[in-house]
Amino acid sequence: GGERRRVTIGMELVISPRLLVLDEPTSGLDSWAASNLVMTCKAVAAHGRVVVMSLHQPSPEMVDCLDRLMLLAVGGRLGYFGP
């Protein structure tokens, strides 16, 4: 579940990839763990790495942590992209 997901992401961070792609990394986590994970990813990005995440129903606090946001509309069309 959530603990295994965090360990897997932690293992990826240890190898310091220049690009980190995470597919719904907060799925199955409680709100504290999900927010903590997003803040950790923001810190990783602040050190010059690129982090791309797909998030399903992010909290307003999570959205505030994002540098750029892409929202997809019905049919997969671009609904919004920006800060």
Biopython code that builds the backbone (N, CA, C, O; Angstrom):
import numpy as np
from Bio.PDB.StructureBuilder import StructureBuilder

atoms = [
    (1, "GLY", "N", (0.795, -1.194, 0.000)),
    (1, "GLY", "CA", (0.000, 0.000, 0.000)),
    (1, "GLY", "C", (0.835, 1.254, 0.000)),
    (1, "GLY", "O", (1.791, 1.379, -0.765)),
    (2, "GLY", "N", (0.469, 2.190, 0.868)),
    (2, "GLY", "CA", (1.115, 3.491, 0.909)),
    (2, "GLY", "C", (2.573, 3.442, 1.317)),
    (2, "GLY", "O", (3.403, 4.156, 0.754)),
    (3, "GLU", "N", (2.897, 2.592, 2.310)),
    (3, "GLU", "CA", (4.285, 2.508, 2.770)),
    (3, "GLU", "C", (5.196, 1.964, 1.679)),
    (3, "GLU", "O", (6.299, 2.469, 1.473)),
    (4, "ARG", "N", (4.737, 0.952, 0.994)),
    (4, "ARG", "CA", (5.524, 0.371, -0.097)),
    (4, "ARG", "C", (5.754, 1.404, -1.200)),
    (4, "ARG", "O", (6.843, 1.486, -1.770)),
    (5, "ARG", "N", (4.726, 2.183, -1.492)),
    (5, "ARG", "CA", (4.832, 3.225, -2.524)),
    (5, "ARG", "C", (5.894, 4.253, -2.122)),
    (5, "ARG", "O", (6.714, 4.649, -2.950)),
    (6, "ARG", "N", (5.883, 4.687, -0.860)),
    (6, "ARG", "CA", (6.866, 5.669, -0.393)),
    (6, "ARG", "C", (8.280, 5.111, -0.440)),
    (6, "ARG", "O", (9.218, 5.824, -0.798)),
    (7, "VAL", "N", (8.441, 3.836, -0.079)),
    (7, "VAL", "CA", (9.764, 3.211, -0.135)),
    (7, "VAL", "C", (10.258, 3.156, -1.576)),
    (7, "VAL", "O", (11.424, 3.444, -1.846)),
    (8, "THR", "N", (9.380, 2.790, -2.496)),
    (8, "THR", "CA", (9.757, 2.722, -3.910)),
    (8, "THR", "C", (10.192, 4.091, -4.423)),
    (8, "THR", "O", (11.204, 4.198, -5.116)),
    (9, "ILE", "N", (9.443, 5.130, -4.092)),
    (9, "ILE", "CA", (9.800, 6.483, -4.520)),
    (9, "ILE", "C", (11.110, 6.905, -3.861)),
    (9, "ILE", "O", (11.958, 7.519, -4.507)),
    (10, "GLY", "N", (11.278, 6.581, -2.589)),
    (10, "GLY", "CA", (12.528, 6.893, -1.895)),
    (10, "GLY", "C", (13.724, 6.237, -2.556)),
    (10, "GLY", "O", (14.783, 6.852, -2.680)),
    (11, "MET", "N", (13.561, 4.994, -2.981)),
    (11, "MET", "CA", (14.648, 4.287, -3.665)),
    (11, "MET", "C", (14.994, 4.980, -4.981)),
    (11, "MET", "O", (16.165, 5.072, -5.350)),
    (12, "GLU", "N", (13.980, 5.464, -5.683)),
    (12, "GLU", "CA", (14.225, 6.198, -6.927)),
    (12, "GLU", "C", (14.986, 7.494, -6.647)),
    (12, "GLU", "O", (15.875, 7.872, -7.410)),
    (13, "LEU", "N", (14.639, 8.166, -5.560)),
    (13, "LEU", "CA", (15.294, 9.433, -5.237)),
    (13, "LEU", "C", (16.763, 9.241, -4.869)),
    (13, "LEU", "O", (17.580, 10.134, -5.094)),
    (14, "VAL", "N", (17.102, 8.090, -4.309)),
    (14, "VAL", "CA", (18.485, 7.816, -3.919)),
    (14, "VAL", "C", (19.414, 7.837, -5.126)),
    (14, "VAL", "O", (20.565, 8.260, -5.015)),
    (15, "ILE", "N", (18.928, 7.385, -6.277)),
    (15, "ILE", "CA", (19.788, 7.355, -7.466)),
    (15, "ILE", "C", (19.834, 8.710, -8.178)),
    (15, "ILE", "O", (20.507, 8.852, -9.199)),
    (16, "SER", "N", (19.131, 9.691, -7.650)),
    (16, "SER", "CA", (19.147, 11.072, -8.153)),
    (16, "SER", "C", (18.902, 11.190, -9.655)),
    (16, "SER", "O", (19.756, 11.708, -10.375)),
    (17, "PRO", "N", (17.760, 10.722, -10.139)),
    (17, "PRO", "CA", (17.497, 10.860, -11.576)),
    (17, "PRO", "C", (17.271, 12.325, -11.946)),
    (17, "PRO", "O", (16.767, 13.102, -11.136)),
    (18, "ARG", "N", (17.644, 12.697, -13.163)),
    (18, "ARG", "CA", (17.394, 14.066, -13.627)),
    (18, "ARG", "C", (15.905, 14.263, -13.904)),
    (18, "ARG", "O", (15.397, 15.380, -13.808)),
    (19, "LEU", "N", (15.205, 13.179, -14.247)),
    (19, "LEU", "CA", (13.771, 13.213, -14.522)),
    (19, "LEU", "C", (13.094, 12.138, -13.694)),
    (19, "LEU", "O", (13.487, 10.972, -13.735)),
    (20, "LEU", "N", (12.083, 12.530, -12.946)),
    (20, "LEU", "CA", (11.318, 11.597, -12.123)),
    (20, "LEU", "C", (9.857, 11.692, -12.554)),
    (20, "LEU", "O", (9.241, 12.750, -12.426)),
    (21, "VAL", "N", (9.303, 10.599, -13.061)),
    (21, "VAL", "CA", (7.908, 10.561, -13.507)),
    (21, "VAL", "C", (7.142, 9.660, -12.547)),
    (21, "VAL", "O", (7.480, 8.490, -12.370)),
    (22, "LEU", "N", (6.099, 10.226, -11.927)),
    (22, "LEU", "CA", (5.319, 9.500, -10.928)),
    (22, "LEU", "C", (3.853, 9.464, -11.345)),
    (22, "LEU", "O", (3.236, 10.508, -11.556)),
    (23, "ASP", "N", (3.305, 8.273, -11.462)),
    (23, "ASP", "CA", (1.906, 8.086, -11.839)),
    (23, "ASP", "C", (1.077, 7.894, -10.582)),
    (23, "ASP", "O", (1.132, 6.844, -9.942)),
    (24, "GLU", "N", (0.307, 8.918, -10.235)),
    (24, "GLU", "CA", (-0.547, 8.931, -9.054)),
    (24, "GLU", "C", (0.193, 8.463, -7.800)),
    (24, "GLU", "O", (-0.218, 7.490, -7.168)),
    (25, "PRO", "N", (1.281, 9.150, -7.436)),
    (25, "PRO", "CA", (2.068, 8.721, -6.281)),
    (25, "PRO", "C", (1.345, 8.875, -4.949)),
    (25, "PRO", "O", (1.738, 8.255, -3.961)),
    (26, "THR", "N", (0.292, 9.692, -4.905)),
    (26, "THR", "CA", (-0.423, 9.911, -3.650)),
    (26, "THR", "C", (-1.594, 8.956, -3.462)),
    (26, "THR", "O", (-2.245, 8.970, -2.417)),
    (27, "SER", "N", (-1.864, 8.137, -4.454)),
    (27, "SER", "CA", (-2.977, 7.187, -4.369)),
    (27, "SER", "C", (-2.738, 6.212, -3.217)),
    (27, "SER", "O", (-1.675, 5.599, -3.123)),
    (28, "GLY", "N", (-3.723, 6.075, -2.353)),
    (28, "GLY", "CA", (-3.623, 5.154, -1.224)),
    (28, "GLY", "C", (-2.955, 5.737, 0.003)),
    (28, "GLY", "O", (-2.830, 5.055, 1.020)),
    (29, "LEU", "N", (-2.518, 6.997, -0.073)),
    (29, "LEU", "CA", (-1.888, 7.643, 1.076)),
    (29, "LEU", "C", (-2.900, 8.505, 1.810)),
    (29, "LEU", "O", (-3.842, 9.014, 1.202)),
    (30, "ASP", "N", (-2.711, 8.672, 3.122)),
    (30, "ASP", "CA", (-3.572, 9.599, 3.848)),
    (30, "ASP", "C", (-3.171, 11.026, 3.473)),
    (30, "ASP", "O", (-2.149, 11.236, 2.820)),
    (31, "SER", "N", (-3.968, 11.991, 3.882)),
    (31, "SER", "CA", (-3.744, 13.367, 3.428)),
    (31, "SER", "C", (-2.392, 13.911, 3.886)),
    (31, "SER", "O", (-1.744, 14.639, 3.135)),
    (32, "TRP", "N", (-1.952, 13.574, 5.100)),
    (32, "TRP", "CA", (-0.654, 14.044, 5.584)),
    (32, "TRP", "C", (0.474, 13.479, 4.735)),
    (32, "TRP", "O", (1.359, 14.216, 4.302)),
    (33, "ALA", "N", (0.446, 12.174, 4.497)),
    (33, "ALA", "CA", (1.504, 11.525, 3.716)),
    (33, "ALA", "C", (1.504, 12.030, 2.277)),
    (33, "ALA", "O", (2.566, 12.220, 1.684)),
    (34, "ALA", "N", (0.317, 12.247, 1.716)),
    (34, "ALA", "CA", (0.221, 12.742, 0.341)),
    (34, "ALA", "C", (0.812, 14.146, 0.234)),
    (34, "ALA", "O", (1.582, 14.424, -0.685)),
    (35, "SER", "N", (0.461, 15.025, 1.158)),
    (35, "SER", "CA", (1.006, 16.385, 1.144)),
    (35, "SER", "C", (2.515, 16.369, 1.354)),
    (35, "SER", "O", (3.247, 17.115, 0.704)),
    (36, "ASN", "N", (2.973, 15.520, 2.263)),
    (36, "ASN", "CA", (4.401, 15.399, 2.532)),
    (36, "ASN", "C", (5.148, 14.935, 1.283)),
    (36, "ASN", "O", (6.233, 15.435, 0.985)),
    (37, "LEU", "N", (4.575, 13.990, 0.560)),
    (37, "LEU", "CA", (5.202, 13.487, -0.662)),
    (37, "LEU", "C", (5.302, 14.579, -1.723)),
    (37, "LEU", "O", (6.335, 14.717, -2.379)),
    (38, "VAL", "N", (4.243, 15.348, -1.891)),
    (38, "VAL", "CA", (4.257, 16.428, -2.883)),
    (38, "VAL", "C", (5.284, 17.492, -2.492)),
    (38, "VAL", "O", (5.990, 18.013, -3.356)),
    (39, "MET", "N", (5.374, 17.819, -1.199)),
    (39, "MET", "CA", (6.366, 18.801, -0.750)),
    (39, "MET", "C", (7.788, 18.272, -0.951)),
    (39, "MET", "O", (8.692, 19.036, -1.287)),
    (40, "THR", "N", (7.984, 16.979, -0.747)),
    (40, "THR", "CA", (9.292, 16.369, -0.990)),
    (40, "THR", "C", (9.655, 16.468, -2.465)),
    (40, "THR", "O", (10.796, 16.774, -2.810)),
    (41, "CYS", "N", (8.691, 16.212, -3.327)),
    (41, "CYS", "CA", (8.939, 16.316, -4.771)),
    (41, "CYS", "C", (9.265, 17.749, -5.165)),
    (41, "CYS", "O", (10.094, 17.974, -6.046)),
    (42, "LYS", "N", (8.625, 18.716, -4.524)),
    (42, "LYS", "CA", (8.941, 20.122, -4.798)),
    (42, "LYS", "C", (10.379, 20.426, -4.399)),
    (42, "LYS", "O", (11.083, 21.139, -5.113)),
    (43, "ALA", "N", (10.820, 19.891, -3.264)),
    (43, "ALA", "CA", (12.206, 20.094, -2.822)),
    (43, "ALA", "C", (13.187, 19.450, -3.798)),
    (43, "ALA", "O", (14.252, 20.005, -4.070)),
    (44, "VAL", "N", (12.831, 18.290, -4.319)),
    (44, "VAL", "CA", (13.667, 17.611, -5.316)),
    (44, "VAL", "C", (13.787, 18.486, -6.562)),
    (44, "VAL", "O", (14.878, 18.649, -7.109)),
    (45, "ALA", "N", (12.669, 19.044, -7.006)),
    (45, "ALA", "CA", (12.671, 19.906, -8.194)),
    (45, "ALA", "C", (13.482, 21.178, -7.950)),
    (45, "ALA", "O", (14.108, 21.701, -8.871)),
    (46, "ALA", "N", (13.472, 21.672, -6.723)),
    (46, "ALA", "CA", (14.229, 22.882, -6.395)),
    (46, "ALA", "C", (15.734, 22.661, -6.527)),
    (46, "ALA", "O", (16.497, 23.621, -6.632)),
    (47, "HIS", "N", (16.159, 21.405, -6.523)),
    (47, "HIS", "CA", (17.572, 21.077, -6.692)),
    (47, "HIS", "C", (17.918, 20.775, -8.153)),
    (47, "HIS", "O", (18.941, 20.149, -8.434)),
    (48, "GLY", "N", (17.069, 21.218, -9.079)),
    (48, "GLY", "CA", (17.394, 21.133, -10.497)),
    (48, "GLY", "C", (16.918, 19.889, -11.215)),
    (48, "GLY", "O", (17.250, 19.684, -12.383)),
    (49, "ARG", "N", (16.147, 19.056, -10.541)),
    (49, "ARG", "CA", (15.622, 17.870, -11.212)),
    (49, "ARG", "C", (14.194, 18.147, -11.679)),
    (49, "ARG", "O", (13.498, 18.992, -11.117)),
    (50, "VAL", "N", (13.776, 17.433, -12.700)),
    (50, "VAL", "CA", (12.422, 17.586, -13.237)),
    (50, "VAL", "C", (11.552, 16.493, -12.629)),
    (50, "VAL", "O", (11.898, 15.312, -12.667)),
    (51, "VAL", "N", (10.414, 16.904, -12.066)),
    (51, "VAL", "CA", (9.464, 15.957, -11.482)),
    (51, "VAL", "C", (8.131, 16.141, -12.192)),
    (51, "VAL", "O", (7.579, 17.241, -12.220)),
    (52, "VAL", "N", (7.620, 15.061, -12.763)),
    (52, "VAL", "CA", (6.317, 15.070, -13.431)),
    (52, "VAL", "C", (5.432, 14.089, -12.679)),
    (52, "VAL", "O", (5.796, 12.928, -12.492)),
    (53, "MET", "N", (4.258, 14.567, -12.245)),
    (53, "MET", "CA", (3.335, 13.716, -11.492)),
    (53, "MET", "C", (1.938, 13.806, -12.079)),
    (53, "MET", "O", (1.496, 14.874, -12.504)),
    (54, "SER", "N", (1.252, 12.680, -12.098)),
    (54, "SER", "CA", (-0.185, 12.718, -12.355)),
    (54, "SER", "C", (-0.843, 12.585, -10.989)),
    (54, "SER", "O", (-0.536, 11.667, -10.228)),
    (55, "LEU", "N", (-1.747, 13.505, -10.686)),
    (55, "LEU", "CA", (-2.431, 13.501, -9.391)),
    (55, "LEU", "C", (-3.930, 13.469, -9.620)),
    (55, "LEU", "O", (-4.457, 14.212, -10.448)),
    (56, "HIS", "N", (-4.606, 12.618, -8.892)),
    (56, "HIS", "CA", (-6.060, 12.514, -8.970)),
    (56, "HIS", "C", (-6.634, 13.208, -7.746)),
    (56, "HIS", "O", (-6.364, 12.794, -6.619)),
    (57, "GLN", "N", (-7.408, 14.239, -7.945)),
    (57, "GLN", "CA", (-8.039, 15.027, -6.896)),
    (57, "GLN", "C", (-7.039, 15.554, -5.864)),
    (57, "GLN", "O", (-7.145, 15.236, -4.680)),
    (58, "PRO", "N", (-6.062, 16.365, -6.311)),
    (58, "PRO", "CA", (-5.113, 16.938, -5.345)),
    (58, "PRO", "C", (-5.803, 17.967, -4.455)),
    (58, "PRO", "O", (-6.723, 18.659, -4.890)),
    (59, "SER", "N", (-5.355, 18.060, -3.221)),
    (59, "SER", "CA", (-5.900, 19.055, -2.294)),
    (59, "SER", "C", (-5.406, 20.442, -2.709)),
    (59, "SER", "O", (-4.424, 20.555, -3.443)),
    (60, "PRO", "N", (-6.075, 21.488, -2.248)),
    (60, "PRO", "CA", (-5.601, 22.846, -2.553)),
    (60, "PRO", "C", (-4.158, 23.075, -2.077)),
    (60, "PRO", "O", (-3.398, 23.789, -2.730)),
    (61, "GLU", "N", (-3.782, 22.474, -0.948)),
    (61, "GLU", "CA", (-2.418, 22.608, -0.436)),
    (61, "GLU", "C", (-1.411, 21.982, -1.399)),
    (61, "GLU", "O", (-0.322, 22.519, -1.602)),
    (62, "MET", "N", (-1.778, 20.849, -1.990)),
    (62, "MET", "CA", (-0.895, 20.205, -2.963)),
    (62, "MET", "C", (-0.749, 21.074, -4.203)),
    (62, "MET", "O", (0.357, 21.248, -4.716)),
    (63, "VAL", "N", (-1.846, 21.613, -4.680)),
    (63, "VAL", "CA", (-1.818, 22.462, -5.876)),
    (63, "VAL", "C", (-0.925, 23.678, -5.633)),
    (63, "VAL", "O", (-0.203, 24.109, -6.532)),
    (64, "ASP", "N", (-0.973, 24.232, -4.420)),
    (64, "ASP", "CA", (-0.132, 25.382, -4.089)),
    (64, "ASP", "C", (1.357, 25.053, -4.159)),
    (64, "ASP", "O", (2.172, 25.954, -4.355)),
    (65, "CYS", "N", (1.728, 23.787, -4.003)),
    (65, "CYS", "CA", (3.138, 23.370, -4.046)),
    (65, "CYS", "C", (3.665, 23.225, -5.469)),
    (65, "CYS", "O", (4.877, 23.153, -5.671)),
    (66, "LEU", "N", (2.786, 23.183, -6.446)),
    (66, "LEU", "CA", (3.202, 22.896, -7.816)),
    (66, "LEU", "C", (3.736, 24.141, -8.515)),
    (66, "LEU", "O", (3.184, 25.232, -8.370)),
    (67, "ASP", "N", (4.817, 23.966, -9.277)),
    (67, "ASP", "CA", (5.361, 25.077, -10.058)),
    (67, "ASP", "C", (4.527, 25.324, -11.307)),
    (67, "ASP", "O", (4.263, 26.468, -11.678)),
    (68, "ARG", "N", (4.118, 24.240, -11.946)),
    (68, "ARG", "CA", (3.267, 24.319, -13.138)),
    (68, "ARG", "C", (2.179, 23.271, -13.004)),
    (68, "ARG", "O", (2.380, 22.213, -12.409)),
    (69, "LEU", "N", (1.032, 23.582, -13.565)),
    (69, "LEU", "CA", (-0.116, 22.697, -13.463)),
    (69, "LEU", "C", (-0.732, 22.517, -14.841)),
    (69, "LEU", "O", (-0.941, 23.487, -15.569)),
    (70, "MET", "N", (-1.019, 21.280, -15.191)),
    (70, "MET", "CA", (-1.725, 20.980, -16.431)),
    (70, "MET", "C", (-3.003, 20.244, -16.042)),
    (70, "MET", "O", (-2.957, 19.199, -15.393)),
    (71, "LEU", "N", (-4.130, 20.795, -16.441)),
    (71, "LEU", "CA", (-5.419, 20.150, -16.204)),
    (71, "LEU", "C", (-5.960, 19.654, -17.531)),
    (71, "LEU", "O", (-5.966, 20.375, -18.528)),
    (72, "LEU", "N", (-6.410, 18.423, -17.525)),
    (72, "LEU", "CA", (-6.997, 17.860, -18.739)),
    (72, "LEU", "C", (-8.511, 17.933, -18.649)),
    (72, "LEU", "O", (-9.097, 17.625, -17.611)),
    (73, "ALA", "N", (-9.137, 18.342, -19.737)),
    (73, "ALA", "CA", (-10.587, 18.428, -19.829)),
    (73, "ALA", "C", (-11.131, 17.105, -20.357)),
    (73, "ALA", "O", (-10.374, 16.178, -20.649)),
    (74, "VAL", "N", (-12.425, 17.035, -20.473)),
    (74, "VAL", "CA", (-13.082, 15.842, -21.003)),
    (74, "VAL", "C", (-12.494, 15.509, -22.367)),
    (74, "VAL", "O", (-12.289, 16.396, -23.197)),
    (75, "GLY", "N", (-12.229, 14.246, -22.591)),
    (75, "GLY", "CA", (-11.660, 13.814, -23.859)),
    (75, "GLY", "C", (-10.150, 13.971, -23.927)),
    (75, "GLY", "O", (-9.551, 13.761, -24.981)),
    (76, "GLY", "N", (-9.528, 14.341, -22.806)),
    (76, "GLY", "CA", (-8.082, 14.479, -22.780)),
    (76, "GLY", "C", (-7.556, 15.772, -23.363)),
    (76, "GLY", "O", (-6.351, 15.930, -23.556)),
    (77, "ARG", "N", (-8.468, 16.706, -23.646)),
    (77, "ARG", "CA", (-8.028, 18.001, -24.181)),
    (77, "ARG", "C", (-7.415, 18.838, -23.063)),
    (77, "ARG", "O", (-7.752, 18.680, -21.889)),
    (78, "LEU", "N", (-6.515, 19.724, -23.450)),
    (78, "LEU", "CA", (-5.868, 20.605, -22.491)),
    (78, "LEU", "C", (-6.875, 21.619, -21.969)),
    (78, "LEU", "O", (-7.446, 22.389, -22.741)),
    (79, "GLY", "N", (-7.090, 21.618, -20.661)),
    (79, "GLY", "CA", (-8.007, 22.567, -20.046)),
    (79, "GLY", "C", (-7.289, 23.781, -19.487)),
    (79, "GLY", "O", (-7.815, 24.894, -19.510)),
    (80, "TYR", "N", (-6.071, 23.555, -18.981)),
    (80, "TYR", "CA", (-5.278, 24.648, -18.406)),
    (80, "TYR", "C", (-3.828, 24.208, -18.337)),
    (80, "TYR", "O", (-3.536, 23.040, -18.081)),
    (81, "PHE", "N", (-2.922, 25.145, -18.565)),
    (81, "PHE", "CA", (-1.502, 24.915, -18.333)),
    (81, "PHE", "C", (-0.886, 26.226, -17.903)),
    (81, "PHE", "O", (-0.996, 27.233, -18.602)),
    (82, "GLY", "N", (-0.243, 26.214, -16.764)),
    (82, "GLY", "CA", (0.395, 27.440, -16.291)),
    (82, "GLY", "C", (0.807, 27.335, -14.844)),
    (82, "GLY", "O", (0.777, 26.261, -14.244)),
    (83, "PRO", "N", (1.194, 28.475, -14.293)),
    (83, "PRO", "CA", (1.648, 28.501, -12.894)),
    (83, "PRO", "C", (0.499, 28.332, -11.918)),
    (83, "PRO", "O", (0.714, 28.332, -10.705)),
]
sb = StructureBuilder()
sb.init_structure("model")
sb.init_model(0)
sb.init_chain("A")
sb.init_seg("    ")
for serial, (resi, resn, name, xyz) in enumerate(atoms, 1):
    if name == "N":
        sb.init_residue(resn, " ", resi, " ")
    sb.init_atom(name, np.array(xyz, "f"), 0.0, 1.0, " ", f" {name:<3s}", serial, name[0])
structure = sb.get_structure()
